[in-house]
Amino acid sequence: MQAFASEGRLAPQSLIARNGETHFRAASDEPALAALFGIARQAAPEPAKPAATVTSIQPTETPSTFGQKDDAANSGERAHIIIIADMKSRSIDGLEEEIFKLGPAFAFLPQAWLLSSDMSVNAIRNLLVQQLGKLDVLFVVDATRDKAAWFNFGPESDTRIRRNWARTPEMPTGRSATG
């Protein structure tokens, strides 16, 4: 977390929750992190930049496996990963180059890729974030393990994503699960 704060990826207003918690709060309200922002303000008297929100789904109490710890993802099984970016401040080339280093991948839209990887969505997101600017957004989904991680969506979108993804999908009547 200290590295995230020093890189500007964790700001006092970033929403956080401990593993297993469902209530989010500002990072500055967490006693263990408050000192990071005090140190950061003294060390860097520059004007504050808009904060990038680094977010991932954490465990919920729903029956879904969505967001379980990354340890479960490290089974060595390759996963189907979907990566979607909206690049506004930087070239897509650096991001795409980094994606292709992670495993077999192909672009199915100008800023969307399918990737086969044994890495967790959080690890993939953390590697790719280094290629993004402050206006760029990233969404990474592990379709095999039902997990997601994203960057720079802001607190309102963060809350909506978490709320909607945690719902149990309803099956339409009269149709089979395979369509």
N, C-alpha and C positions, 0 to 999 in steps of 0.2 A: 504494500500500500504506500510505503514511503517513496518507492520508485515512481508509482503512478502520480503521487502528489508533486514530486519534483519535475516530472515530465508534463505536468499540466493536464493529465488525464483523470485526476481526482481533485475536485474542488470542494470548498466548504459546503456548497449547496448540492453536490452530487448525492443522489439518493442511494442509501446502502441498507443492507439487512444482513444479520449474521446467518450462517448456514442453519436452515430449519425455521427461521423466523418468517412471518408473512407481513409484518409491519415494517414499512420503510421509513427512514428518517434521514435528515441531512447529515452528511459525514462530519460536519463540525459539532453535531450533537453527541457523537460517539466519543466518550472520554479517551479511549485508546488512540483516536485519530486527531483529536483537538490540538495536541501538541505539534503535529505535523504542519498545521496551518499557521500556528503561531511562529514556528521556525521559518516557514516558507515566506511569510510576510516580512520578517526581519531580513532574511537573506536576499530577497528580491523586491526592491522598492518600485519595480516597474508598475505601470497601470495594469489593472486586472484585464485579462483577455477573456472572451467568452469561453466558458468551461465546456469541455467535451465530456459527455456522460458515457462512462464505460459501464455496460450493464450485461448481466446474464441472468437467465432464469435460475432460481434457487429451488431446493426441494419444497414441495407443497404437501399438504395432507390429503390430496386427492389420490385416487387409486392409480392415476397415471404415473408412468416412469419419468415423465418430463422433468429435466433438471436435476437428476440425481448426481451425486458427486462424480467428478471426472475420473476417479479411481475405477469406477465401474466401466468407464469407456475404454480403459487401457487393457482390454482383453486381447488385443492383437488382431481382432476382427476388423476388416476394412469396413468403413461406413460410407454411405452415400451422402455427400455434403452438398448443399446448395448455398452459393455465395451470391449475394446481390449488393451492388454498390451504387451510390449516386455521387459521382465525382463532380464537384463544382470548382474546387480550388487547385487541383493537381491533375496531371496527366494519368490516364488509366494504365499506361504502359508499365510503370513500376509495380502497380498492384497485380496486374495480370502476370507479369514475370514471376512474382513471388508465389502466386497461386500455382503456377505450373511447376514450381520447385517442390510443392507439397505432395505431388502424386499425379496419377493420370487425371487429366482435366480437359474440358472443352467448354468454349463459350457458346451458350445457346441463345443469348441475346447480347446486345452491345455491352452491357454492364452486369451480366449474370452468367455464372459458371456452374457446372456440375463437376465435382471432385470426388475421387475415391481416395480415402485416407484413413489411417489408424489413429490419427491425432484427435484430441477432444476439440469441441467447438470453441472453448475458451482459449486453448493454445493456438488454434488457427486464427481466431479473432485478434489475439495479442500480437501475433506475427504480422498480420495484415495491417493493423492499425498504424504501424510504423510507416506505411506508404501513403497515409491519408493526411489531408490538410484539415484545418479547423472547420471548414464548411462541408466536408465530405461525410457521408454516412455509410454504414456497413451493416448488413444483416447476414448471419451465418446460421444455417439450420442443418442439424444432423438428422436426416430423415430415417436412418436406421435405428438410432437410439432415442428419438423423440426429444431432442434438446435444441436449444438455440442460444445464441449470444449476439449482441449487437453493440454498435458504437454510435454515439452522437445523435440520438433520437430525441433527447430531452425528457423531462419528467412526466409530462402528460402522455406522450406516446408510450413511454416505458410502462406506465400504469395500465394503459389500455391493452398493450400486448400481453402483459402478465394476466390480466383479468380474463381476456378472451381465450388465451391458450390453456388456462387452467380448467375451463369448462369442459364437461364431457360432451363430445359431439352427439347430436341426436340423429338417429337414422330415419330417413323419410319412410313413411309407411308405403307398402306395396313395392318396395325395391330391395334387391339383395345387396349385400355389402360389396360385392364385386361389380355391381352396376348393371 
